[in-house]
């Protein structure tokens, strides 16, 4: 399981709107959040970033990001504590940087690097149908993945059922197949 960083593993943040499925947007074009602007840094327009990748190097490979209705061009990025400090061409002073506070920095899913066989970006799992492995031949899924969470002990699938309820199941109990997820029946909440 991977976040957008090609460097390693980690979660897509809880409540990340860019990770939520948009049925009108093809999967390859869905926006994937790589960071959020936490606030201004200094007077020259730099911003502090909360990273959704493993490190600042995960951002450096991209030249631009969607930031709401605006496109930001990355000039420089460096690691800072558990986050990063970045400079964008469109933010030349502290006021412009402060105006970006809270904005998600996204790229299209198609811009992310390919992964080895058997590895997936969390964003690829969002909206996949989930079937119980004891009913794998059935056409009706028990639900759909609405989020991938990580509370420190590993990835957890958040699954919404057709009855409007949701439940969570550990990723180790799931097997990803083409276009669907098979979940160990012992973890299914019916």
C-alpha positions as CSV (number, residue, x, y, z in Angstrom):
1,X,0.0,0.0,0.0
2,X,1.5,3.4,-0.9
3,X,0.8,7.0,-0.6
4,X,1.6,9.2,-3.5
5,X,5.3,9.3,-2.6
6,X,7.4,6.8,-4.6
7,X,9.7,6.5,-1.7
8,X,7.7,4.3,0.7
9,X,4.5,3.4,2.4
10,X,2.0,5.4,4.4
11,X,-1.6,6.6,4.7
12,X,-3.8,8.9,2.8
13,X,-5.0,11.3,5.5
14,X,-8.3,10.8,7.1
15,X,-10.9,13.1,5.7
16,X,-8.8,13.9,2.6
17,X,-11.4,15.2,0.1
18,X,-9.0,14.5,-2.8
19,X,-9.1,10.9,-1.8
20,X,-12.8,10.6,-2.0
21,X,-14.3,9.2,-5.2
22,X,-15.9,11.5,-7.7
23,X,-17.9,9.3,-10.1
24,X,-17.8,12.0,-12.8
25,X,-14.0,12.0,-12.8
26,X,-12.1,9.1,-14.5
27,X,-9.8,7.3,-12.0
28,X,-6.6,8.4,-13.8
29,X,-7.7,12.0,-13.6
30,X,-8.9,12.0,-10.0
31,X,-6.9,14.5,-7.9
32,X,-4.7,13.0,-5.2
33,X,-3.6,15.3,-2.3
34,X,0.2,15.3,-1.7
35,X,0.2,18.1,0.9
36,X,-1.7,20.8,2.6
37,X,-0.6,24.4,3.2
38,X,-0.3,24.8,7.0
39,X,0.6,28.5,6.8
40,X,3.2,31.1,5.8
41,X,6.9,30.7,6.7
42,X,8.9,34.0,6.8
43,X,8.3,37.1,4.8
44,X,9.3,36.0,1.3
45,X,6.3,33.9,0.4
46,X,7.4,30.5,1.6
47,X,4.8,28.1,3.0
48,X,4.8,25.4,5.6
49,X,3.4,22.1,4.3
50,X,1.7,19.1,6.0
51,X,2.9,16.2,3.9
52,X,0.8,13.3,2.8
53,X,3.8,11.7,1.2
54,X,6.7,10.1,3.0
55,X,9.0,13.1,2.7
56,X,9.6,16.4,0.9
57,X,11.4,14.6,-2.0
58,X,8.0,13.1,-2.9
59,X,6.9,16.6,-3.8
60,X,10.1,17.7,-5.7
61,X,9.3,15.5,-8.7
62,X,6.2,17.7,-9.6
63,X,6.5,21.1,-11.2
64,X,2.9,22.2,-10.5
65,X,0.0,21.5,-8.2
66,X,-3.7,22.2,-8.2
67,X,-4.6,24.3,-5.2
68,X,-8.4,24.7,-5.4
69,X,-9.1,26.7,-8.5
70,X,-5.5,27.9,-8.7
71,X,-2.4,26.2,-10.2
72,X,0.8,26.7,-8.2
73,X,4.2,26.3,-9.8
74,X,6.8,24.7,-7.4
75,X,10.1,26.7,-7.3
76,X,11.7,25.0,-4.3
77,X,10.9,22.5,-1.5
78,X,12.9,21.3,1.5
79,X,12.3,19.1,4.5
80,X,11.5,20.8,7.8
81,X,10.7,18.8,10.8
82,X,7.9,16.3,10.0
83,X,6.8,18.5,7.0
84,X,8.3,20.7,4.4
85,X,8.8,24.4,3.4
86,X,8.0,25.3,-0.2
87,X,8.1,28.3,-2.4
88,X,5.7,28.7,-5.3
89,X,6.0,31.2,-8.1
90,X,2.5,32.5,-7.5
91,X,3.2,33.5,-3.8
92,X,5.8,36.3,-3.7
93,X,5.2,37.6,-0.1
94,X,3.8,36.6,3.2
95,X,0.3,37.8,2.5
96,X,0.1,35.7,-0.6
97,X,1.5,32.7,1.3
98,X,-0.9,33.2,4.2
99,X,-3.8,33.3,1.7
100,X,-2.9,29.6,0.8
101,X,-3.4,28.4,4.4
102,X,-5.6,25.2,4.4
103,X,-5.3,24.6,0.6
104,X,-4.7,21.0,-0.6
105,X,-2.0,20.6,-3.1
106,X,-3.1,17.9,-5.6
107,X,-1.9,16.3,-8.8
108,X,-3.9,14.0,-11.2
109,X,-3.6,10.3,-10.3
110,X,-2.1,9.8,-13.8
111,X,0.9,11.9,-12.7
112,X,2.0,9.5,-10.0
113,X,4.8,7.1,-10.7
114,X,4.0,3.4,-11.6
115,X,4.2,0.9,-8.8
116,X,5.6,-2.7,-8.8
117,X,3.2,-5.6,-9.1
118,X,1.1,-6.1,-6.0
119,X,1.5,-2.5,-4.7
120,X,-1.3,0.1,-4.8
121,X,-1.8,3.7,-4.0
122,X,-4.5,4.3,-1.5
123,X,-6.3,6.5,-4.0
124,X,-6.6,3.5,-6.3
125,X,-8.7,1.6,-3.7
126,X,-11.3,4.3,-3.1
127,X,-14.7,3.3,-4.5
128,X,-13.7,-0.3,-5.3
129,X,-16.5,-2.7,-4.5
130,X,-15.9,-5.1,-1.6
131,X,-17.0,-8.7,-1.6
132,X,-16.9,-11.2,1.2
133,X,-14.6,-14.0,0.3
134,X,-17.2,-16.6,1.2
135,X,-19.6,-15.0,-1.4
136,X,-16.9,-14.1,-4.0
137,X,-19.0,-15.6,-6.8
138,X,-21.9,-13.3,-6.1
139,X,-22.5,-10.2,-8.2
140,X,-23.6,-8.0,-5.3
141,X,-20.8,-6.4,-3.3
142,X,-21.2,-5.9,0.5
143,X,-20.0,-2.3,0.1
144,X,-17.5,0.1,-1.3
145,X,-14.2,1.5,0.0
146,X,-14.7,5.1,1.1
147,X,-11.3,5.7,2.7
148,X,-8.1,4.1,3.7
149,X,-7.1,5.1,7.2
150,X,-4.0,4.4,9.3
151,X,-4.1,5.0,13.1
152,X,-0.6,3.7,13.6
153,X,-0.9,-0.1,13.5
154,X,-1.4,-0.5,9.7
155,X,-3.8,0.4,7.0
156,X,-7.5,0.0,7.6
157,X,-10.3,0.0,4.9
158,X,-13.3,2.1,5.7
159,X,-16.2,0.4,3.9
160,X,-19.7,1.8,3.3
161,X,-22.5,-0.7,2.9
162,X,-25.5,-0.4,0.7
163,X,-27.7,0.0,3.9
164,X,-26.0,3.3,4.7
165,X,-23.7,1.9,7.5
166,X,-20.0,1.6,7.5
167,X,-17.4,-0.6,9.1
168,X,-13.6,-0.9,9.1
169,X,-11.5,-3.9,8.3
170,X,-7.7,-4.3,8.4
171,X,-5.9,-4.3,5.1
172,X,-4.3,-7.6,5.9
173,X,-7.8,-9.2,5.7
174,X,-8.3,-8.0,2.1
175,X,-7.1,-9.4,-1.2
176,X,-7.1,-6.9,-4.1
177,X,-8.3,-8.3,-7.5
178,X,-9.0,-6.6,-10.8
179,X,-11.7,-4.1,-10.1
180,X,-12.7,-5.4,-6.6
181,X,-11.5,-6.3,-3.1
182,X,-12.2,-9.7,-1.5
183,X,-12.5,-9.4,2.3
184,X,-12.1,-12.2,4.7
185,X,-15.6,-13.0,5.8
186,X,-14.6,-13.0,9.5
187,X,-14.1,-9.2,9.2
188,X,-17.4,-8.4,7.4
189,X,-20.0,-6.6,9.4
190,X,-23.4,-7.6,8.1
